[in-house]
């Protein structure tokens, strides 16, 4: 299942989708990934590039996704801090 959404800032709008494996949230105003491990526990691919993620804590949440194999996080403010 592959979904692409626009103009989303948080994951609060999503219901739990435990079967979802591939999620594209690129080019939104996403600032928080809080709750991602509960809503999408089986993600293997996550694209949150071109958003407003600036907190290291948001990236650390991704450790709770055991199947996550690919993440795209480029062009977020956090990328400046990670260099």
C-alpha positions as semicolon CSV with decimal commas, in nm:
position;residue;x (nm);y (nm);z (nm)
1;X;0,000;0,000;0,000
2;X;0,149;0,333;-0,102
3;X;-0,007;0,665;-0,004
4;X;0,101;1,018;-0,083
5;X;-0,042;1,310;0,116
6;X;0,001;1,685;0,092
7;X;-0,019;1,971;0,345
8;X;0,017;1,753;0,655
9;X;0,206;1,895;0,956
10;X;0,171;1,616;1,213
11;X;0,062;1,254;1,212
12;X;-0,246;1,333;1,425
13;X;-0,468;1,316;1,116
14;X;-0,390;0,951;1,052
15;X;-0,565;0,650;1,194
16;X;-0,352;0,349;1,285
17;X;-0,249;0,164;0,970
18;X;-0,042;-0,130;1,092
19;X;-0,033;-0,292;0,745
20;X;0,119;0,016;0,576
21;X;0,476;-0,044;0,456
22;X;0,556;0,249;0,224
23;X;0,465;0,605;0,321
24;X;0,547;0,923;0,132
25;X;0,497;1,251;0,317
26;X;0,742;1,456;0,114
27;X;0,700;1,830;0,053
28;X;0,465;1,908;0,340
29;X;0,508;2,113;0,654
30;X;0,578;1,810;0,875
31;X;0,740;1,919;1,200
32;X;0,677;1,611;1,415
33;X;0,691;1,235;1,370
34;X;0,552;1,173;1,718
35;X;0,338;0,858;1,721
36;X;0,478;0,711;1,400
37;X;0,575;0,386;1,572
38;X;0,217;0,333;1,690
39;X;0,038;0,438;1,373
40;X;0,266;0,266;1,119
41;X;0,461;-0,009;1,300
42;X;0,544;-0,204;0,982
43;X;0,692;0,072;0,769
44;X;0,980;-0,037;0,551
45;X;1,010;0,287;0,348
46;X;0,950;0,641;0,474
47;X;0,993;0,960;0,274
48;X;0,974;1,278;0,482
49;X;1,205;1,482;0,260
50;X;1,134;1,852;0,200
51;X;0,956;1,916;0,531
52;X;1,028;2,117;0,847
53;X;1,167;1,845;1,076
54;X;1,427;2,013;1,295
55;X;1,443;1,801;1,611
56;X;1,682;1,509;1,660
57;X;1,416;1,348;1,880
58;X;1,198;1,306;1,571
59;X;1,468;1,106;1,400
60;X;1,532;0,898;1,712
61;X;1,165;0,790;1,708
62;X;1,240;0,596;1,392
63;X;1,443;0,347;1,598
64;X;1,108;0,208;1,712
65;X;1,030;0,091;1,357
66;X;1,205;-0,247;1,333
67;X;1,128;-0,303;0,963
68;X;1,235;0,041;0,841
69;X;1,493;-0,016;0,569
70;X;1,485;0,315;0,378
71;X;1,432;0,670;0,497
72;X;1,449;0,988;0,298
73;X;1,492;1,293;0,521
74;X;1,686;1,533;0,301
75;X;1,594;1,902;0,281
76;X;1,474;1,934;0,640
77;X;1,621;2,182;0,890
78;X;1,763;1,891;1,089
79;X;1,997;1,811;0,802
80;X;2,189;2,129;0,881
81;X;2,247;2,008;1,239
82;X;2,356;1,658;1,136
83;X;2,640;1,775;0,912
